[in-house]
Amino acid sequence: MSRWLIVGYGRAGEVHAAALSRVPSAVVAGVVDSVPAAREKASAAGYAVHSDLEAAIQQTRPDALSVALPHDLHEWTVDVAAANGLAVLVEKPLARDAEEAERMVATARTAGVELGCLMNYRAYAQLRWVRDVIAGGTLRVRSVVVEVNLPAPVQVPGWQTDRTRAGGGLLRTVGVHYLDLLVWWLGVPERLVAHVTGPNDEVAMALIELPGDVSAAVSVAAVAARGAGVRMTLFADQGNVVIDGSRVVSSPEGMIPPAPEADGVDLLYGSGHLEYFRAADRAVGLREPFPVRGDEGLDAVRLVDLWYASARTGGWVRL
């Protein structure tokens, strides 16, 4: 059995704890949060609560930390995990910028501990299938269109609208999911040109050039609630793959994706967290890398940095 300490019990921390509670080989050893109301909520859910991370580690002796804190505290938790020889899984994005993420990756590597980034979209069976058919050469993609439409006003915790704490706006906090998928499916981009408008990135658009002469048009926007949703379309030689949210709704003839997950759909952000934590717990038990490693989380953070850099200069930037 692997013992996990949940660090942070906001919305994401609740999902981390709920998902791990459904993994038979995992034990939620406790929840750490400095906010009394969060500790009360965790206690009401049946978890042992702590206000101090170092003290909680000494008392609970966990195997891993699951971090769901504001982005400006991610590096601190990795420092603590490294000092205590613990694997540490950090909620996306890995950090507020690439420089911070690079330090986190280096700290974990020097200490010999595993660092992971919780990119739950990679855990969906149908999105894994997309990667497999691309990697295997069955689907030869020529271009991609990603449309991320979020309800406006976007209901997020106050710290997420503080760019100093979050490291950016909606592009950093939400768009990073879809940039990570592009990298995972098609490789690290070569260059991009981008635009961002609004104090919380209410409209963000980019044209991204990927390996193999593949281009991607990506938009992240706050829109009227009725227009909210995510659609990704991969245009390929064999026909198009269309994805709504995390589900493939159309694919070329003869290319049939696996059935979507049925377990965990009642979690706040869907079944991806449960699937990810199942894999993450196996990794902790076997002392293997997490399903999404820290350096992969760094790639996604770096891509967001470049998007912002291009928006400032108005020109193309290279990775």
C-alpha positions as CSV (number, residue, x, y, z in Angstrom):
1,M,0.0,0.0,0.0
2,S,1.2,3.5,-0.9
3,R,0.6,6.3,1.6
4,W,-0.3,9.7,0.2
5,L,-0.4,13.1,1.8
6,I,-2.7,15.6,0.1
7,V,-1.2,19.1,0.2
8,G,-4.0,21.7,-0.3
9,Y,-7.7,21.0,0.0
10,G,-9.4,23.4,-2.4
11,R,-11.4,22.1,-5.4
12,A,-8.5,20.3,-6.9
13,G,-7.4,18.9,-3.5
14,E,-10.8,17.5,-3.0
15,V,-10.6,15.7,-6.3
16,H,-7.1,14.3,-5.5
17,A,-8.3,12.9,-2.2
18,A,-11.6,11.5,-3.6
19,A,-9.8,9.8,-6.5
20,L,-7.0,8.3,-4.3
21,S,-9.7,7.1,-1.9
22,R,-11.0,4.9,-4.8
23,V,-7.6,3.3,-5.5
24,P,-7.5,0.1,-3.5
25,S,-3.7,0.1,-3.2
26,A,-3.6,3.7,-2.0
27,V,-4.1,5.2,1.4
28,V,-4.8,8.9,2.0
29,A,-2.6,9.4,5.1
30,G,-3.8,12.9,5.7
31,V,-4.6,16.3,4.3
32,V,-2.5,19.4,4.8
33,D,-3.9,23.0,4.5
34,S,-3.1,26.2,6.3
35,V,-6.7,27.5,5.9
36,P,-9.0,26.5,8.8
37,A,-12.1,26.3,6.6
38,A,-10.3,23.8,4.3
39,R,-9.2,21.7,7.2
40,E,-12.7,21.6,8.5
41,K,-14.0,20.5,5.1
42,A,-11.4,17.8,4.9
43,S,-12.1,16.6,8.4
44,A,-15.8,16.4,7.6
45,A,-14.9,14.2,4.6
46,G,-13.2,11.8,7.0
47,Y,-9.5,12.7,6.5
48,A,-6.9,13.3,9.2
49,V,-6.0,17.0,8.9
50,H,-2.7,19.0,9.5
51,S,-1.7,22.6,9.2
52,D,2.0,22.2,8.8
53,L,3.6,20.1,6.0
54,E,6.8,19.2,7.7
55,A,5.1,18.1,10.8
56,A,2.5,16.1,8.8
57,I,5.3,14.3,7.0
58,Q,6.9,13.3,10.3
59,Q,3.6,12.1,11.7
60,T,2.2,10.3,8.7
61,R,5.3,8.9,7.0
62,P,3.9,9.1,3.5
63,D,5.4,7.6,0.3
64,A,4.3,10.5,-1.9
65,L,2.8,14.0,-1.8
66,S,-0.1,15.0,-4.0
67,V,0.1,18.8,-4.4
68,A,-3.0,20.9,-5.1
69,L,-1.8,24.3,-4.0
70,P,-1.7,27.7,-5.7
71,H,1.0,27.7,-8.4
72,D,3.3,30.0,-6.4
73,L,3.7,27.2,-3.8
74,H,4.5,24.4,-6.1
75,E,8.3,24.8,-6.0
76,W,8.2,25.0,-2.2
77,T,6.5,21.6,-2.0
78,V,9.0,20.0,-4.3
79,D,11.8,21.4,-2.1
80,V,10.2,19.8,0.9
81,A,9.5,16.5,-0.8
82,A,13.1,16.3,-2.1
83,A,14.5,17.1,1.4
84,N,12.4,14.2,2.8
85,G,13.0,11.7,0.0
86,L,9.4,11.6,-1.2
87,A,7.9,11.3,-4.6
88,V,5.8,14.4,-5.4
89,L,2.9,14.8,-7.9
90,V,2.1,18.4,-8.7
91,E,-1.2,19.6,-10.1
92,K,-0.9,21.3,-13.5
93,P,0.7,23.6,-14.5
94,L,3.9,22.4,-13.0
95,A,5.0,26.0,-12.3
96,R,4.4,29.6,-13.0
97,D,7.1,29.8,-15.6
98,A,9.8,27.7,-17.2
99,E,12.6,29.0,-15.0
100,E,10.7,27.9,-11.9
101,A,9.9,24.5,-13.5
102,E,13.5,23.9,-14.5
103,R,14.6,24.4,-10.8
104,M,11.9,22.0,-9.7
105,V,13.0,19.3,-12.1
106,A,16.7,19.8,-11.1
107,T,15.8,19.7,-7.4
108,A,14.0,16.4,-7.8
109,R,16.7,14.9,-10.0
110,T,19.5,15.9,-7.6
111,A,17.6,14.4,-4.7
112,G,16.7,11.2,-6.6
113,V,13.0,11.6,-6.1
114,E,10.3,11.2,-8.7
115,L,8.5,14.4,-9.8
116,G,5.3,14.2,-11.8
117,C,2.7,16.6,-13.2
118,L,-1.0,15.9,-13.0
119,M,-2.1,16.2,-16.7
120,N,-5.3,14.2,-16.3
121,Y,-6.3,14.5,-20.0
122,R,-3.6,12.1,-20.8
123,A,-5.3,9.5,-18.7
124,Y,-8.4,9.2,-20.9
125,A,-8.5,6.0,-23.0
126,Q,-9.8,7.7,-26.1
127,L,-7.1,10.5,-26.0
128,R,-4.4,7.8,-25.4
129,W,-5.8,6.0,-28.5
130,V,-5.3,9.2,-30.5
131,R,-1.7,9.3,-29.5
132,D,-1.2,5.6,-30.3
133,V,-2.7,5.8,-33.8
134,I,-0.5,8.8,-34.6
135,A,2.7,7.2,-33.1
136,G,2.0,4.0,-35.0
137,G,1.6,5.8,-38.3
138,T,-2.1,4.7,-38.7
139,L,-3.2,8.4,-38.6
140,R,-1.1,10.9,-40.5
141,V,-2.1,14.3,-39.2
142,R,-1.6,17.4,-41.4
143,S,-3.2,20.1,-39.2
144,V,-5.1,20.6,-35.9
145,V,-7.7,23.0,-34.7
146,V,-8.3,23.4,-31.0
147,E,-11.1,25.5,-29.7
148,V,-11.4,26.0,-25.9
149,N,-14.5,28.0,-25.0
150,L,-14.9,28.7,-21.3
151,P,-18.0,30.1,-19.7
152,A,-17.8,33.8,-18.9
153,P,-17.4,35.0,-16.2
154,V,-15.1,32.1,-15.5
155,Q,-15.7,30.9,-11.9
156,V,-12.2,30.4,-10.5
157,P,-10.7,30.9,-7.0
158,G,-9.4,34.4,-6.3
159,W,-5.8,33.4,-6.4
160,Q,-6.1,32.2,-10.0
161,T,-6.9,35.7,-11.2
162,D,-3.8,37.0,-9.4
163,R,-1.2,36.7,-12.2
164,T,1.7,36.9,-9.7
165,R,0.4,33.8,-7.9
166,A,-0.9,31.9,-10.9
167,G,1.8,32.9,-13.4
168,G,-0.7,34.0,-16.0
169,G,-4.4,33.9,-16.8
170,L,-6.7,31.3,-18.4
171,L,-3.9,30.2,-20.8
172,R,-1.7,29.2,-17.9
173,T,-4.5,27.7,-15.8
174,V,-6.6,25.9,-18.4
175,G,-5.0,26.2,-21.9
176,V,-1.9,24.3,-20.7
177,H,-4.0,21.1,-20.8
178,Y,-4.4,21.3,-24.6
179,L,-0.9,22.5,-25.3
180,D,0.3,19.4,-23.4
181,L,-1.9,17.2,-25.6
182,L,-0.4,18.7,-28.8
183,V,3.2,18.0,-27.5
184,W,2.2,14.5,-26.4
185,W,0.5,13.6,-29.7
186,L,2.7,15.4,-32.2
187,G,6.0,16.4,-30.6
188,V,7.6,19.6,-29.2
189,P,6.6,22.6,-31.4
190,E,9.2,24.4,-33.5
191,R,7.7,27.9,-33.4
192,L,4.5,29.9,-32.8
193,V,2.9,33.3,-33.3
194,A,0.3,34.3,-30.7
195,H,-2.1,37.0,-29.4
196,V,-3.6,37.5,-25.9
197,T,-6.3,40.0,-24.9
198,G,-7.7,40.8,-21.5
199,P,-6.5,40.8,-17.9
200,N,-7.3,37.1,-17.5
201,D,-6.5,36.0,-21.0
202,E,-10.1,36.3,-22.1
203,V,-9.1,35.7,-25.7
204,A,-5.9,33.9,-26.6
205,M,-5.0,32.6,-30.1
206,A,-2.0,31.1,-31.6
207,L,-0.7,29.4,-34.8
208,I,1.8,26.7,-33.9
209,E,4.2,24.9,-36.2
210,L,4.8,21.3,-35.1
211,P,7.3,18.6,-36.3
212,G,6.6,17.0,-39.7
213,D,5.1,20.1,-41.2
214,V,2.0,19.9,-39.0
215,S,0.3,23.2,-38.1
216,A,-2.1,23.8,-35.2
217,A,-4.5,26.7,-34.7
218,V,-5.4,27.0,-31.0
219,S,-7.8,29.4,-29.3
220,V,-8.7,29.8,-25.6
221,A,-11.6,32.2,-24.9
222,A,-14.1,33.2,-22.3
223,V,-17.5,33.2,-24.0
224,A,-21.2,33.1,-23.2
225,A,-22.1,30.0,-21.1
226,R,-24.2,28.5,-23.9
227,G,-21.1,28.5,-26.2
228,A,-18.8,26.8,-23.7
229,G,-17.0,23.6,-24.5
230,V,-13.9,22.1,-26.0
231,R,-13.6,20.8,-29.6
232,M,-10.4,19.4,-31.1
233,T,-10.2,18.4,-34.8
234,L,-7.3,16.6,-36.3
235,F,-7.2,16.7,-40.1
236,A,-5.4,13.7,-41.4
237,D,-4.8,11.9,-44.7
238,Q,-7.2,9.1,-43.7
239,G,-10.0,11.4,-42.5
240,N,-10.7,13.6,-39.5
241,V,-10.7,12.8,-35.8
242,V,-13.1,15.1,-33.9
243,I,-13.0,15.3,-30.1
244,D,-15.6,16.9,-27.9
245,G,-14.1,17.4,-24.4
246,S,-12.3,14.1,-23.8
247,R,-14.4,12.0,-26.1
248,V,-13.8,11.1,-29.8
249,V,-17.1,11.7,-31.5
250,S,-15.9,11.1,-35.1
251,S,-13.1,9.1,-36.6
252,P,-12.0,7.7,-40.0
253,E,-13.8,4.6,-41.3
254,G,-12.3,1.5,-39.8
255,M,-10.6,3.4,-36.9
256,I,-12.5,2.7,-33.8
257,P,-11.5,4.2,-30.4
258,P,-11.9,2.3,-27.2
259,A,-15.0,2.8,-25.1
260,P,-14.8,5.8,-22.7
261,E,-14.2,5.3,-19.0
262,A,-17.3,4.6,-16.9
263,D,-15.7,4.8,-13.5
264,G,-15.0,8.1,-11.9
265,V,-17.3,10.2,-14.1
266,D,-18.9,11.6,-11.0
267,L,-15.7,13.4,-9.9
268,L,-15.7,17.1,-10.3
269,Y,-13.4,17.1,-13.3
270,G,-14.4,13.7,-14.7
271,S,-12.9,10.2,-14.8
272,G,-9.4,11.3,-15.9
273,H,-8.2,12.0,-12.4
274,L,-9.2,8.5,-11.2
275,E,-7.4,6.9,-14.1
276,Y,-4.3,9.1,-13.6
277,F,-4.1,8.3,-9.9
278,R,-4.4,4.6,-10.5
279,A,-1.4,4.8,-12.7
280,A,0.4,7.2,-10.4
281,D,-0.1,4.9,-7.4
282,R,1.3,2.0,-9.3
283,A,4.3,4.2,-10.2
284,V,4.9,5.1,-6.5
285,G,4.6,1.4,-5.5
286,L,7.2,0.3,-8.1
287,R,9.4,3.4,-7.6
288,E,8.9,4.3,-11.3
289,P,8.4,7.7,-13.0
290,F,4.9,9.2,-12.8
291,P,2.7,8.9,-15.9
292,V,3.6,12.5,-16.8
293,R,7.1,13.3,-15.7
294,G,8.3,16.6,-14.4
295,D,10.3,17.4,-17.6
296,E,7.1,16.8,-19.6
297,G,5.3,19.3,-17.4
298,L,8.2,21.7,-18.1
299,D,7.6,21.4,-21.8
300,A,4.0,22.5,-21.4
301,V,5.0,25.4,-19.1
302,R,7.7,26.5,-21.6
303,L,5.1,26.5,-24.4
304,V,2.8,28.8,-22.4
305,D,5.8,31.1,-21.8
306,L,6.5,31.3,-25.5
307,W,2.8,32.1,-26.2
308,Y,3.0,35.1,-23.8
309,A,6.4,36.1,-25.3
310,S,5.0,36.2,-28.9
311,A,1.9,38.1,-27.7
312,R,4.2,40.8,-26.3
313,T,6.4,41.1,-29.4
314,G,3.7,40.4,-32.0
315,G,6.0,38.1,-33.9
316,W,7.1,34.4,-34.3
317,V,9.1,32.8,-31.5
318,R,11.0,29.6,-31.6
319,L,11.1,27.0,-28.9
